[in-house]
Amino acid sequence: MILLEKKQKEQNAQLKLYREWKRLVRDDIKKAHGQDFANLMRILRNLKLAEVDVLVLFVAEARWLLESDLTTRLATLSYIDGSLVRCNVRNGLPHFDDPLWDEPPNAFLKIRKMLTGV
């Protein structure tokens, strides 16, 4: 029992550090990109299934994001991924809808390519 409690405390401590790091990264992005970042987060908060292609276009035209440092691009990709997953779940779709190898890329894969090159 003591080992389980110790493990739980360690996991809680790690989660607390992770959440603090995420908050610091988000605050840095807000500071550097202000209203541009706020606009993206507003889109992500209210994303509807029919607007996913608009999100892809928004990212493609977001010079501030495409030209930002890797940490900003990866953190933002994480926010985008979470929004896409929530959008899928709200609409009764699987969490992830990655296409098969012979199908065209979905919104996440298109955005990931823009932000990471992969």
C-alpha positions in Angstrom: 0.0 0.0 0.0 2.8 2.4 0.8 4.4 1.8 -2.5 1.2 2.7 -4.3 0.8 5.9 -2.3 4.4 6.9 -3.0 3.9 6.2 -6.7 0.7 8.3 -6.7 2.4 11.2 -5.0 5.2 11.1 -7.6 2.7 11.0 -10.4 0.8 14.0 -8.9 4.1 15.9 -8.5 5.0 15.2 -12.1 1.6 16.2 -13.3 1.8 19.5 -11.3 5.2 20.3 -12.9 3.8 19.4 -16.4 0.8 21.7 -15.9 3.1 24.5 -14.7 5.3 24.1 -17.7 2.3 24.2 -20.1 1.1 27.3 -18.4 4.5 29.0 -18.8 4.7 28.1 -22.4 1.1 29.4 -23.0 2.0 32.6 -21.2 5.1 33.0 -23.3 3.1 32.5 -26.5 0.5 35.0 -25.3 3.2 37.6 -24.6 4.9 37.1 -27.9 1.9 36.8 -30.2 -0.9 38.5 -28.3 -4.1 39.0 -30.3 -3.0 36.5 -33.0 -2.7 33.7 -30.5 -6.0 34.8 -28.8 -7.8 34.6 -32.2 -6.5 31.1 -32.8 -7.5 30.0 -29.3 -11.0 31.5 -29.8 -11.4 29.5 -33.1 -10.2 26.3 -31.3 -12.6 26.8 -28.4 -15.6 27.1 -30.7 -14.5 24.7 -33.5 -17.3 23.0 -35.4 -16.9 20.0 -37.7 -17.9 22.1 -40.7 -15.2 24.6 -39.9 -12.2 22.3 -39.8 -11.1 23.2 -43.3 -11.3 26.9 -42.3 -8.8 26.1 -39.4 -6.4 24.6 -42.0 -6.6 27.8 -44.0 -6.2 29.9 -40.9 -3.0 28.1 -40.0 -1.7 28.3 -43.6 -2.1 32.1 -43.5 -0.8 32.6 -40.0 2.7 33.9 -40.7 3.2 34.6 -37.0 2.8 30.9 -36.3 4.5 29.5 -39.3 7.6 31.6 -38.6 7.6 31.2 -34.8 10.1 29.0 -32.8 9.6 25.3 -32.5 8.3 25.3 -29.0 5.5 27.7 -30.0 4.6 25.6 -33.0 4.6 22.4 -31.1 2.6 23.8 -28.2 0.1 25.3 -30.7 -0.1 22.0 -32.5 -1.0 20.4 -29.2 -3.9 22.9 -28.7 -5.1 22.2 -32.2 -4.9 18.5 -31.8 -7.0 18.7 -28.5 -9.6 20.9 -30.3 -9.9 18.5 -33.2 -10.3 15.5 -30.8 -13.0 17.3 -28.9 -14.7 18.3 -32.1 -14.7 14.7 -33.3 -16.1 13.4 -29.9 -18.9 16.0 -29.9 -20.0 14.8 -33.3 -19.9 11.1 -32.4 -16.7 10.4 -34.4 -13.7 8.5 -33.2 -11.1 10.6 -31.3 -8.6 10.2 -34.1 -9.5 9.9 -37.7 -6.1 9.5 -39.3 -6.5 8.4 -42.9 -5.0 5.2 -44.3 -1.9 5.4 -46.4 -3.8 5.7 -49.7 -6.2 8.4 -48.5 -5.7 12.2 -48.5 -4.4 13.7 -45.3 -6.9 15.0 -42.7 -6.8 18.4 -41.1 -4.4 17.5 -38.3 -1.9 15.9 -40.7 -2.0 19.0 -43.0 -1.5 21.3 -40.0 1.2 19.2 -38.6 3.1 19.2 -41.9 2.8 23.0 -42.0 4.1 23.4 -38.4 6.8 20.7 -38.3 7.6 19.7 -41.8 6.6 16.1 -41.0 
